Amino acid sequence: MRNIIKHRAVLTISVLVVVLVSLFSIFNSPGSGDAAATEPSKLLVVWTSGDKDVAMSMAYMYTYNAKKQGWFDEVRFLIWGPSSRLLAGDKELQEYLAKMKDAGVELQACIACANMYGVTDDLRKLGVDVRGMGRPLTDMLKSGWKTVTF
């Protein structure tokens, strides 16, 4: 039991460090405090983890608040890899996803991943835009979207 608790603590701390480093780079990038900037601020959250704790404690919470609190003008949530399978089978995650959508978060998923896990229709029923994401992700990265990966 102690090993499980220790493992969870190490995992939680590791994820927290990654998030803090990502947030530091986002808010300290050139132009991040520039009042003259006229382009809307854009955040892309790429959720790849199949771990529910990571989803609820990190990816979902930050994404929702980034939009709800107005930290970014545009917020996109990209479901990629094992996260698509986790989402398709978890009602609590689905309910939270609906809350993010209602707040104005754009929901997208990689169709290759969704097809691989057999959850394409499930994701579409949740209001997720499921499509090829290689080119759109590349375009977002090249056009200056701030990106955090969980």
TORLUMMAR-656941 format. One line per 4 residues: for each residue x, y, z of C-alpha. Coordinates in steps of 0.05 Angstrom, whole numbers, padded with zeros to 5 digits. Example, Ala and Ser with C-alpha at 12.3 -4.5 7.8 and 13.67 -1.06 7.14 Angstrom:
// residues 2
00246 -00090 00156; 00273 -00021 00143
END
This chain:
// residues 150
00000 00000 00000; 00057 00048 00016; 00087 00035 -00053; 00022 00053 -00086
00016 00118 -00046; 00089 00134 -00060; 00080 00120 -00135; 00018 00165 -00138
00054 00220 -00101; 00114 00217 -00149; 00067 00216 -00209; 00027 00275 -00183
00090 00315 -00169; 00119 00298 -00237; 00056 00320 -00273; 00053 00384 -00232
00125 00401 -00250; 00110 00392 -00324; 00049 00437 -00319; 00086 00491 -00280
00143 00491 -00330; 00093 00495 -00388; 00055 00551 -00355; 00119 00589 -00340
00139 00585 -00413; 00070 00607 -00436; 00065 00668 -00391; 00138 00688 -00399
00143 00681 -00474; 00159 00743 -00516; 00099 00788 -00521; 00060 00753 -00466
00050 00818 -00428; 00051 00864 -00488; -00009 00911 -00483; 00000 00930 -00556
-00014 00859 -00579; -00079 00857 -00618; -00083 00784 -00636; -00126 00741 -00591
-00089 00696 -00543; -00095 00622 -00563; -00086 00560 -00521; -00083 00488 -00546
-00087 00434 -00494; -00066 00366 -00521; -00092 00310 -00477; -00059 00243 -00491
-00058 00208 -00423; -00102 00148 -00409; -00098 00165 -00334; -00163 00193 -00305
-00126 00228 -00248; -00085 00267 -00299; -00149 00284 -00337; -00189 00309 -00277
-00133 00341 -00236; -00094 00373 -00292; -00119 00373 -00364; -00193 00385 -00353
-00185 00433 -00294; -00134 00477 -00329; -00170 00477 -00396; -00237 00495 -00365
-00208 00551 -00323; -00165 00579 -00380; -00230 00593 -00417; -00278 00607 -00360
-00229 00656 -00325; -00210 00690 -00391; -00137 00672 -00387; -00139 00659 -00462
-00187 00684 -00515; -00189 00619 -00554; -00181 00551 -00521; -00179 00485 -00558
-00178 00416 -00526; -00147 00361 -00569; -00162 00289 -00550; -00106 00246 -00577
-00087 00173 -00566; -00108 00134 -00504; -00148 00194 -00477; -00200 00181 -00531
-00213 00111 -00504; -00215 00135 -00432; -00265 00191 -00449; -00311 00145 -00488
-00320 00099 -00429; -00324 00148 -00370; -00388 00186 -00354; -00355 00233 -00305
-00304 00255 -00357; -00360 00263 -00408; -00400 00308 -00361; -00339 00351 -00348
-00325 00355 -00423; -00396 00381 -00433; -00382 00435 -00381; -00319 00455 -00419
-00358 00458 -00484; -00412 00501 -00452; -00357 00549 -00428; -00334 00557 -00501
-00276 00508 -00505; -00269 00479 -00576; -00266 00403 -00573; -00226 00364 -00625
-00201 00293 -00631; -00154 00255 -00676; -00194 00209 -00721; -00137 00159 -00730
-00134 00150 -00655; -00209 00147 -00647; -00214 00095 -00702; -00158 00054 -00672
-00196 00050 -00606; -00264 00043 -00639; -00294 00105 -00607; -00304 00154 -00665
-00380 00153 -00661; -00378 00158 -00585; -00335 00221 -00588; -00378 00253 -00642
-00440 00242 -00599; -00405 00282 -00545; -00398 00341 -00592; -00325 00330 -00608
-00300 00348 -00677; -00266 00283 -00697; -00220 00290 -00758; -00150 00284 -00784
-00107 00326 -00737; -00036 00321 -00765; -00041 00383 -00809; -00086 00424 -00761
-00039 00411 -00703; 00021 00430 -00745; -00013 00494 -00767; -00031 00513 -00696
00040 00501 -00672; 00069 00543 -00730; 00019 00599 -00720; 00037 00613 -00647
-00015 00576 -00607; 00010 00566 -00536; 00010 00490 -00525; 00006 00448 -00462
00007 00372 -00464; -00020 00325 -00412
END
